Amino acid sequence: MKQKKDAPKKSWKHSLIKAGKNVGNALPIIIGVLLLFGLFRTFVPTSFIRQVFSGNPFKDTLIGAALGSIFAGNAVNSYIIGGELLRNGVSLFAVAAFIITWVTVGFIQLPAEASLLGKSFALKRNALSFVLSFFVAIATVLTLNLLG
């Protein structure tokens, strides 16, 4: 009986040690990604983003998705930035695509994701997320128009 109770404890300890090592190995990559992200936010002013959007729904959606993919971050920041973009006259198509890709696509984090999860998976996941962001942005705007 003791062996059965001890086995899960050893397995639990082993799992914790292995997880700790994985986090330790990933930490330099994560720090590098955060530093790169900080540099992009410093060197690309918000006024530039406001000037890029033309008012064409297709073009704005494409630009919004591209910028969201480049300037990836957490969801809370995307809501704040999206609200500011809407206040400055950017179309809802562009803002929806921006928010979706901001959270789901991460070209900045791609090297880290590829090293941790595999290059093929990372590329396919990011490409699929980028393409699907167009459909989700259109569905979001159409749904809000139907409700409002």
N, C-alpha and C positions, 0 to 999 in steps of 0.2 A: 504494500500500500504506500509506503513512504516514497518509493521510486516514482509512482504516478504523480504524487503531489509535488515532488522536487522537479520533475521534468518540465512542467509548465513554468516554474520559477526560473529555471535555467534558460528556457526558451525566451521568456520575457526579458531577462537580463541581456541575453545575446542580441535580441531585437533592439533594445535600447542602445546598446553599445554600437551596433551597426548603424542605426539611424543617426547617432551622434557623429560618427565618422563621416557619414554622407553629408551631413550639414556642414561639418568642418571643411570638407573638400569643396563644397559648393560656395562657401562664404566668400572666397576671393573673387569668384565670378560674379556673385550678387553685388558685391561692393563696386566692382568695375562697372557693372550695368547702371547702378545708381549714380556713380560719378559721371558717366556719359550722359545720362538723362539730365542731370543737373547742368551740364555744359550746354546742352541743346536749349534748355529753358532759359538760360542766361543770354545766349547769343541770338535767339529768335524772338523779337519783341511782339507783343500782342497786336500792335498797330499794323504790322506786316500781315498778319492773318486776316484782319478786317479788310485790307486793301485787295486781297486775292480773290474774294468772291464777287462774281459778276451779276448774279441774279438769275442766270440760266439754271433751272432745276437739275438737269443732267450734269452739266459742268460743275455746278456747286457740290452736288453729291459726290462726284469723283474727287474733287479737291478736298472736300471734308473727309472722305474716307482715306485719302492719301495722307493728309496731315495727321489724322487720328492714328494712323498706322505708324507714323514716324515719331510723334510725340506721345507715346504710350504712357499710361499711368493707371492710377486706381480710379474706381468709379466715382467716388465723392468729388474728386477734382474735375472730372469730366462734366458733371452736372453744373458745377459753378462756371466753368469755362463756356459750356453750352448756353447757359442763361445769359452770360455776357455777350456771346455772339448773337443770340436772338435779339437782345436789346439794341445791338448795333446794326440791325437790319439784315443779318445773314439768314438765308432761307431755312425753314425747318428741315427740308431734305438734307441740306449740308450738315446741320447740327446733329440730326439723328445719325447720319453716317459717321460723323466725327466721333460721337459718343460710343457708338457700337465698336468701331475699330480701335478707339483709344483703349478700350478694355480688352478686346479679344485679339487684336493683332499687335504684334510688337517687333518691328524691325530692329529696334535698338536692343531688345532682349534676345533676338534670334540666335546670336552665337552662344549665349548661355543656355538657352532652351535646347539648341542642337547638341551641345556637349553633354547635357544631362539626360535628354530624352531621345536623342538620335536625330541626325540631320534630315533624313527622309520624313520622319514624323513631323518635325518642326516646320519644315517647308510646306508640307501638305496642309497642316493645320492652319498656318497663317494664310496661305493662299485661299483655302476654302472659307475662312472667316472673312477675308477681304471681299470675296465675290458675294457671299451671302449678306454682307452688310448693306449692299444696294437694295436687295429685296426686302430686308427688314426695315430699312429707312423708308422705302416706298409704302410698305404696309403700315408703318407707324403713322405717316402723314395721312394716308387715306383713312385710317381708323379714327384719327383725331378729327378729321374733316367730317366724317359721318356722325361722330358723337357731338361735335360742336356746332 
